[in-house]
Amino acid sequence: MALDGIVIANLVCELNQNILNSRINKIAQPEKDELLFTLKGPNGQQRLAMSASASLPFLYLTDQNKKSPLTAPNFCMLLRKHIANGRIIRIEQPGLERIIRFEIEHLDDLGDLCHKILIVELMGKHSNIIFCQEDNTIIDSIKHISAQVSSVREVLPGRTYFIPETTRKENPLLSTRESFFTSVFRKPESVCKAIYSSYTGISPSIANEICDRAGIDGDFSASSLNADEQLHLFHHFEWFLTDIRELRFFPNIIYKGKEPIEFAAVRLHTYQNYETKAFDSISNVLETYYAVRNVYTRIRQKSSDLRRIVATALERNRKKYILQQKQLKDTEKRETYKIYGELLNTYGYGLKEGAKSLEALNYYTNEMITIPLNGDLSASENAKKYFDRYGKLKRTYEALTELVRETKAEIDHLESIATALDIAVLEEDLVQIKEELTDFGYIRKKRNEKRAKSKSKPFHYISSDGFHMYVGKNNFQNDELTFQFSSGSDWWFHAKGMPGSHVIVKTDGKELPDATFEEAGKLAGYYSKGKNSEKVEIDYLQRKHVKKPNGSAPGFVVYYTNYSLTIHPDITGIEQLD
C-alpha cells in the first residue's frame, strides 16, 4: 500500500473539482483521530472523511455517515467554533508532499472575514490534522507532539507550522536532467532506492514502476548503468511526471484473489499478473481499499491472542519433536546389540578369559564382525549385557515411536488451526477456532462458561458451469462439510501434504466439467498454507472414499486412492455467492 505523493496529487485534483467553494455544514469527530465534514456546494451535499491514524491514515470523499459520540471532543468543538459554515476557497498540495492544505474563509465573532488553514498530513505513523491561523501559527491539532516526542518539530498551540525536512529530497515536478543525474546516479544504492530517496512523494512502488517502464532492473546499482540506460531512465521518469503535471490519473486497486494488495493513482505495469480494477475516482479507491483492509486489520487484532496461543504451542511441540527424533535415532543400535548377544551365545564357548573382543561370522549378512567385550565378564555375561541393552532400547524405541507420532499429529493439528486463523475474515469465524483450542486444552475453560453459538458458515462459490462449491473455514466446518453436508457422489478437494480447507463440490448426480475441477482445485490451493505459492498440488476424489479415523482431531481424514492436479492458487473470477 502506498499513500504517496502521486495519490495525494490525484486526490487534490478530485477535491478541487468536487468541493472547492463548498461550505462546511457539519463537523464531526467519530474517532479520536478522525474527522467527518458534511459539505454543501456547487455539486450538492458531500462528505469528506479524514483520519490521522498511525496504521491507516486517509482522506477521501464518501457517501457514508458515521455515528459520533454524544459529547464532541475538544478538537471538534474548536473547529466548529472557528470554521462551521466556512467556505473552502483553496485546496493545494505543497510540492508532491503527502500533505493537503485547505484554506477556509469564514466570519469571526465580530463579523469580519477571516482565513484559517487546515492541514492534513498523511505520513504513516507521523500523520496529523493541524489547524492554523493564516500566518501558520498553530491553533490546535488532533495530535499534540511535544519536544519529548519529536526533536524535529513540535506540534503544539502557539508554535509556527512548518513542513519538517527530515531528509533532503527534491520536488520531482521541478526536476531537470542535470539534477536527476546528480541525485540518482551518484548514489551507492539500487536504482529504485536512489529514485525514491531523492524525491518527495515517490514511493518505492512508484520508483519500481518507473524502472519497469524503462526496462531496467530496479535492484541494479544506480552507478552501474551506462550512459544510454541513464538517459532512457530519465526519459521515462519525465514521461511519468508529465502525466502527473497534466492530471492524467488512473485510480485502481490491485487484487490477489479476493484480497486487495495495492492501490495507485496510475497504472502499475509491475502488477500485470494480478487483477487490476479501475475506479472512477481516487476517493472510491481509498474508501473501498480501506474498508476491506480494515476488516483484515480488525480480524488480525481480534485473533492476536489466539495466534499467540497457537504459535507458542507450535514452538513447544516442534522443539519436542526434534528432541524425540534425536532420541529415536539413538535407538538405532538396538538390533546390533541383539546380534552381538546371539553371536556371543553361538560362538562364545571358546572365548579366552580376559578377551577384549571376539571376531565372529554374522550369519545374517555372512560378514565377519568384531564384538567389543568386557574382559572381566564371561561370554554369557557379555551376551546378557547386550541383550539387556537391546531390551531397553527396544522399549525406548516403541515408546518414542508412539510419542513422535502423537507430537507430529499435534503439530499438524496446530498448523491447521494456524491456517484457519489466516482464512478467517469475520469475528464469527474465530468463535469455532477458539472452541477447538478450548476442547484440546490450549485455552483453559472458565467455570460455568457456556459454549458460544457461532454464526460462521463455509465460503460458498459457484463454478463457471453452475456447480456449487463449499469451502470450510476451520476444522469443525471441514468435518461438517465432508461427513454431514456432502453425499458420497460429491467431489472432495484438498491441498496435498499441507494444512488447508476441505472443498466440496455438489454434483447432484451430474458429471463435473474440467473447468469446475480446475476451479475447485484453485479454491483448495487458495485456502491452504500454499496460498502464496506459484504452484500447489491438489488431491481430489469422490467423497465416499474419504474416511475419518476414530479419535482423530477435527478436519483430519485419510484416503488411499485419489487423482491429482497442479494449479496456481488464484481464484480471481470465481464467483462467490455468500
Solvent accessible surface area in square Angstrom, and as a share of the most:
residue,aa,sasa,rsa
1,M,97,0.43
2,A,16,0.13
3,L,16,0.08
4,D,7,0.04
5,G,0,0.00
6,I,1,0.00
7,V,2,0.01
8,I,0,0.00
9,A,12,0.09
10,N,10,0.05
11,L,0,0.00
12,V,15,0.08
13,C,20,0.12
14,E,15,0.07
15,L,0,0.00
16,N,52,0.27
17,Q,124,0.55
18,N,44,0.23
19,I,0,0.00
20,L,55,0.27
21,N,68,0.35
22,S,3,0.02
23,R,108,0.39
24,I,0,0.00
25,N,63,0.32
26,K,130,0.55
27,I,6,0.03
28,A,18,0.14
29,Q,8,0.04
30,P,16,0.10
31,E,86,0.38
32,K,174,0.74
33,D,26,0.14
34,E,14,0.06
35,L,0,0.00
36,L,7,0.04
37,F,3,0.01
38,T,12,0.07
39,L,1,0.01
40,K,101,0.43
41,G,27,0.26
42,P,104,0.65
43,N,83,0.43
44,G,39,0.37
45,Q,97,0.43
46,Q,38,0.17
47,R,49,0.18
48,L,1,0.01
49,A,7,0.05
50,M,0,0.00
51,S,2,0.01
52,A,1,0.00
53,S,23,0.15
54,A,55,0.43
55,S,79,0.51
56,L,24,0.12
57,P,6,0.04
58,F,19,0.08
59,L,0,0.00
60,Y,21,0.08
61,L,18,0.09
62,T,13,0.08
63,D,127,0.66
64,Q,116,0.51
65,N,99,0.51
66,K,88,0.37
67,K,188,0.80
68,S,39,0.25
69,P,63,0.40
70,L,190,0.94
71,T,116,0.67
72,A,18,0.14
73,P,45,0.28
74,N,131,0.67
75,F,12,0.05
76,C,0,0.00
77,M,102,0.46
78,L,39,0.19
79,L,0,0.00
80,R,95,0.35
81,K,147,0.62
82,H,44,0.20
83,I,0,0.00
84,A,49,0.38
85,N,101,0.52
86,G,0,0.00
87,R,66,0.24
88,I,2,0.01
89,I,41,0.21
90,R,110,0.40
91,I,7,0.04
92,E,63,0.28
93,Q,29,0.13
94,P,37,0.24
95,G,35,0.33
96,L,1,0.01
97,E,44,0.20
98,R,95,0.35
99,I,1,0.01
100,I,0,0.00
101,R,52,0.19
102,F,3,0.01
103,E,16,0.07
104,I,1,0.00
105,E,27,0.12
106,H,13,0.06
107,L,117,0.58
108,D,50,0.26
109,D,136,0.71
110,L,154,0.76
111,G,45,0.44
112,D,79,0.41
113,L,107,0.53
114,C,33,0.20
115,H,45,0.20
116,K,13,0.05
117,I,0,0.00
118,L,1,0.00
119,I,2,0.01
120,V,0,0.00
121,E,0,0.00
122,L,1,0.01
123,M,28,0.12
124,G,29,0.28
125,K,151,0.64
126,H,122,0.54
127,S,1,0.01
128,N,3,0.02
129,I,0,0.00
130,I,0,0.00
131,F,0,0.00
132,C,0,0.00
133,Q,72,0.32
134,E,99,0.45
135,D,103,0.53
136,N,50,0.26
137,T,42,0.24
138,I,3,0.01
139,I,32,0.16
140,D,26,0.13
141,S,5,0.03
142,I,24,0.12
143,K,52,0.22
144,H,101,0.45
145,I,41,0.21
146,S,30,0.19
147,A,54,0.42
148,Q,164,0.73
149,V,108,0.62
150,S,30,0.19
151,S,116,0.75
152,V,79,0.45
153,R,25,0.09
154,E,45,0.20
155,V,1,0.01
156,L,38,0.19
157,P,65,0.41
158,G,55,0.53
159,R,108,0.40
160,T,86,0.50
161,Y,19,0.07
162,F,98,0.41
163,I,52,0.26
164,P,29,0.18
165,E,151,0.68
166,T,99,0.58
167,T,80,0.47
168,R,236,0.86
169,K,76,0.32
170,E,67,0.30
171,N,38,0.20
172,P,0,0.00
173,L,47,0.23
174,L,139,0.69
175,S,12,0.08
176,T,71,0.41
177,R,123,0.45
178,E,123,0.55
179,S,30,0.19
180,F,0,0.00
181,F,50,0.21
182,T,67,0.39
183,S,16,0.10
184,V,0,0.00
185,F,16,0.07
186,R,187,0.68
187,K,55,0.23
188,P,127,0.80
189,E,51,0.23
190,S,31,0.20
191,V,0,0.00
192,C,18,0.11
193,K,91,0.39
194,A,0,0.00
195,I,0,0.00
196,Y,56,0.21
197,S,30,0.20
198,S,4,0.03
199,Y,0,0.00
200,T,21,0.12
201,G,14,0.14
202,I,8,0.04
203,S,13,0.08
204,P,75,0.47
205,S,25,0.16
206,I,4,0.02
207,A,0,0.00
208,N,62,0.32
209,E,0,0.00
210,I,1,0.00
211,C,1,0.00
212,D,67,0.35
213,R,65,0.24
214,A,7,0.05
215,G,70,0.67
216,I,18,0.09
217,D,69,0.36
218,G,7,0.07
219,D,119,0.62
220,F,112,0.47
221,S,49,0.32
222,A,0,0.00
223,S,73,0.47
224,S,76,0.49
225,L,11,0.05
226,N,88,0.45
227,A,76,0.59
228,D,112,0.58
229,E,66,0.29
230,Q,31,0.14
231,L,56,0.28
232,H,80,0.36
233,L,0,0.00
234,F,18,0.07
235,H,68,0.30
236,H,31,0.14
237,F,0,0.00
238,E,41,0.18
239,W,143,0.50
240,F,3,0.01
241,L,0,0.00
242,T,43,0.25
243,D,39,0.20
244,I,5,0.03
245,R,96,0.35
246,E,97,0.43
247,L,98,0.49
248,R,125,0.46
249,F,37,0.16
250,F,53,0.22
251,P,17,0.11
252,N,0,0.00
253,I,0,0.00
254,I,0,0.00
255,Y,29,0.11
256,K,53,0.22
257,G,5,0.04
258,K,81,0.34
259,E,34,0.15
260,P,1,0.01
261,I,52,0.26
262,E,8,0.04
263,F,2,0.01
264,A,5,0.04
265,A,1,0.01
266,V,9,0.05
267,R,119,0.44
268,L,7,0.03
269,H,78,0.35
270,T,46,0.26
271,Y,54,0.21
272,Q,146,0.65
273,N,135,0.69
274,Y,85,0.32
275,E,73,0.33
276,T,52,0.30
277,K,101,0.43
278,A,58,0.45
279,F,38,0.16
280,D,126,0.65
281,S,24,0.15
282,I,0,0.00
283,S,3,0.02
284,N,58,0.30
285,V,0,0.00
286,L,0,0.00
287,E,40,0.18
288,T,44,0.26
289,Y,6,0.02
290,Y,2,0.01
291,A,56,0.44
292,V,46,0.27
293,R,62,0.23
294,N,65,0.33
295,V,47,0.27
296,Y,53,0.20
297,T,42,0.24
298,R,94,0.34
299,I,4,0.02
300,R,128,0.47
301,Q,122,0.54
302,K,112,0.48
303,S,0,0.00
304,S,50,0.32
305,D,77,0.40
306,L,15,0.07
307,R,49,0.18
308,R,141,0.51
309,I,50,0.25
310,V,3,0.02
311,A,57,0.45
312,T,73,0.42
313,A,3,0.02
314,L,13,0.06
315,E,97,0.44
316,R,132,0.48
317,N,2,0.01
318,R,101,0.37
319,K,131,0.56
320,K,86,0.36
321,Y,42,0.16
322,I,118,0.60
323,L,97,0.48
324,Q,16,0.07
325,Q,83,0.37
326,K,129,0.55
327,Q,77,0.34
328,L,40,0.20
329,K,133,0.56
330,D,90,0.46
331,T,1,0.01
332,E,109,0.49
333,K,125,0.53
334,R,39,0.14
335,E,83,0.37
336,T,53,0.31
337,Y,34,0.13
338,K,66,0.28
339,I,38,0.19
340,Y,35,0.13
341,G,0,0.00
342,E,39,0.17
343,L,0,0.00
344,L,2,0.01
345,N,95,0.49
346,T,61,0.36
347,Y,72,0.28
348,G,6,0.05
349,Y,196,0.74
350,G,57,0.55
351,L,43,0.22
352,K,169,0.72
353,E,178,0.80
354,G,39,0.38
355,A,27,0.21
356,K,149,0.63
357,S,52,0.34
358,L,25,0.12
359,E,110,0.49
360,A,4,0.03
361,L,68,0.34
362,N,11,0.05
363,Y,102,0.39
364,Y,133,0.51
365,T,78,0.45
366,N,119,0.61
367,E,108,0.48
368,M,118,0.53
369,I,41,0.21
370,T,68,0.39
371,I,0,0.00
372,P,74,0.47
373,L,21,0.10
374,N,57,0.29
375,G,11,0.11
376,D,134,0.70
377,L,61,0.30
378,S,55,0.36
379,A,15,0.12
380,S,77,0.50
381,E,86,0.38
382,N,3,0.01
383,A,1,0.01
384,K,130,0.55
385,K,76,0.32
386,Y,14,0.05
387,F,69,0.29
388,D,78,0.41
389,R,97,0.35
390,Y,35,0.13
391,G,17,0.16
392,K,134,0.57
393,L,36,0.18
394,K,84,0.36
395,R,152,0.55
396,T,51,0.30
397,Y,74,0.28
398,E,94,0.42
399,A,56,0.43
400,L,12,0.06
401,T,60,0.35
402,E,75,0.34
403,L,81,0.40
404,V,20,0.11
405,R,140,0.51
406,E,79,0.35
407,T,5,0.03
408,K,84,0.36
409,A,52,0.41
410,E,53,0.24
411,I,11,0.06
412,D,57,0.30
413,H,15,0.07
414,L,0,0.00
415,E,30,0.13
416,S,23,0.15
417,I,1,0.00
418,A,31,0.24
419,T,10,0.06
420,A,5,0.04
421,L,3,0.01
422,D,90,0.46
423,I,17,0.09
424,A,5,0.04
425,V,43,0.25
426,L,84,0.42
427,E,72,0.32
428,E,68,0.31
429,D,1,0.01
430,L,15,0.07
431,V,40,0.23
432,Q,29,0.13
433,I,1,0.01
434,K,95,0.40
435,E,25,0.11
436,E,2,0.01
437,L,0,0.00
438,T,29,0.17
439,D,77,0.40
440,F,91,0.38
441,G,61,0.59
442,Y,40,0.15
443,I,30,0.15
444,R,223,0.81
445,K,127,0.54
446,K,150,0.63
447,R,221,0.81
448,N,139,0.71
449,E,74,0.33
450,K,184,0.78
451,R,140,0.51
452,A,59,0.46
453,K,194,0.82
454,S,35,0.23
455,K,165,0.70
456,S,14,0.09
457,K,151,0.64
458,P,38,0.24
459,F,11,0.05
460,H,25,0.11
461,Y,0,0.00
462,I,37,0.19
463,S,6,0.04
464,S,88,0.57
465,D,67,0.35
466,G,42,0.41
467,F,23,0.10
468,H,66,0.30
469,M,0,0.00
470,Y,39,0.15
471,V,0,0.00
472,G,0,0.00
473,K,14,0.06
474,N,4,0.02
475,N,7,0.04
476,F,47,0.20
477,Q,3,0.01
478,N,6,0.03
479,D,26,0.14
480,E,86,0.39
481,L,6,0.03
482,T,0,0.00
483,F,62,0.26
484,Q,144,0.64
485,F,87,0.36
486,S,10,0.07
487,S,53,0.34
488,G,25,0.24
489,S,50,0.32
490,D,1,0.01
491,W,39,0.14
492,W,1,0.00
493,F,0,0.00
494,H,29,0.13
495,A,0,0.00
496,K,94,0.40
497,G,85,0.82
498,M,59,0.26
499,P,21,0.13
500,G,11,0.11
501,S,1,0.01
502,H,1,0.01
503,V,0,0.00
504,I,0,0.00
505,V,0,0.00
506,K,43,0.18
507,T,2,0.01
508,D,116,0.60
509,G,71,0.68
510,K,132,0.56
511,E,159,0.71
512,L,15,0.08
513,P,49,0.31
514,D,122,0.63
515,A,44,0.34
516,T,0,0.00
517,F,34,0.14
518,E,87,0.39
519,E,28,0.12
520,A,0,0.00
521,G,0,0.00
522,K,50,0.21
523,L,0,0.00
524,A,0,0.00
525,G,0,0.00
526,Y,13,0.05
527,Y,15,0.06
528,S,7,0.04
529,K,122,0.52
530,G,4,0.03
531,K,53,0.22
532,N,120,0.61
533,S,48,0.31
534,E,121,0.54
535,K,128,0.54
536,V,3,0.02
537,E,74,0.33
538,I,0,0.00
539,D,3,0.02
540,Y,34,0.13
541,L,3,0.02
542,Q,46,0.20
543,R,42,0.15
544,K,100,0.42
545,H,80,0.36
546,V,1,0.01
547,K,110,0.47
548,K,70,0.30
549,P,46,0.29
550,N,158,0.81
551,G,90,0.86
552,S,30,0.19
553,A,23,0.18
554,P,21,0.13
555,G,13,0.13
556,F,103,0.43
557,V,20,0.11
558,V,39,0.22
559,Y,53,0.20
560,Y,190,0.72
561,T,86,0.50
562,N,55,0.28
563,Y,132,0.50
564,S,58,0.38
565,L,36,0.18
566,T,87,0.51
567,I,11,0.05
568,H,75,0.33
569,P,6,0.04
570,D,43,0.22
571,I,0,0.00
572,T,52,0.30
573,G,78,0.75
574,I,10,0.05
575,E,102,0.46
576,Q,67,0.30
577,L,74,0.37
578,D,115,0.60
